[in-house]
């Protein structure tokens, strides 16, 4: 199986930057470690793009999105022919409406 490219959408990059900013208010070292770990975690999707289950949220599942849990955050992504597109990084305690905004885009 050919490796896929992991692409971060602009929205997902913004979410990652906001997460970093929030965490760095308490500890820049911890922020770097957490964000780097999250990004590194997504790299496994190159070889195993379907390793995470379809999202539990009905609208996301219907759209064909998959969700991975990284510590306190959910990574929402879509598998395409040659790539894995990271669509969002959302705190796991956020409400269903926040997750559905990914579909509404």
N, C-alpha and C positions, 0 to 999 in steps of 0.2 A: 504494500500500500504506500502510495506517495504521500510524503509529508505535506501538510497544509501550512499556509502562512497565517499567523495570528495577527489580525488587524484590530486596532482599537479605534472605535468611532470617536468623533469629536466630543460627543456627549459623554461617553465613557471616560475620556481623558479629563474632561472638566470635573466629573465626579471624583476621579482619582486625585486630582489637584485639590479639590475641596476637602477630601478626606485627609490628605497630607497636611493641609493648612490647619485643620481642626486638631489633629493629633500633635502637631508640632507646637501648639500652644502649651502643651504639657511637657513634651520632651521631643526635641528634634531627632535625637538618636532613635527613640522608639518609633517615631513617624517614618523615618527612613527604613527601619527594619520591617515594619508592618507593610508598607507600600511595596517595597522591594520583594517581600515574601509573596504578596498577592500577585504581583506581575509574574514572578517566577513560577508560581502555581499555574498560571494560565499557559505557560510554555508547554506543559504536558499535552495540551490540546492539539499541538502540531501532529503528534503521532497517534493520539487517542481522542479524536474530536467528539466521539459519542460516549465518552467515559462518564459523563454526568447525565443524570436522568432528565427527561422532559420536565419542564417547570410544572409545579403543582397548581399554580394559578391557572384557572380555565382559559382565560383570554391569551395568556402567554403560551400555554400548551397548544391551543388551537392555531396559533401563529407559527408553531413549529420550533419555538425557542427552548433552549436547555438552560438549566440552572445548576451552578456549583456553589457549594458553601465553602468559604474560606474564613475561618474563625467567626467573626461577628457579621460578615458581609456575604451577600449573595451576588454572584457574578452571572449575569444574564448574557447569553450568547446565541449566535445562529451559525449553523454549519452550512457552508456553500460548497460548490464543486471543488474549488482550490483554496478556500480560506475558511477560517473561523473568525467571525466578526464579534468582538466584545461590544455589547450594546449598552451595558450599564453595570454599575457597582453600587448596590443599595444595602444599607444596614438591614439586617435580618428582622429587626423589630418594627420596621416601617409597615404601614398599612397596605392592604391589597391595592388601593388606589394608586399608590406610588409606583408599584410594580407595573400596573396597567398603563401608566404613562409611557412606558417603553414601547408598547404596541401602538399607541396613539401618536407617538413620535413627534 
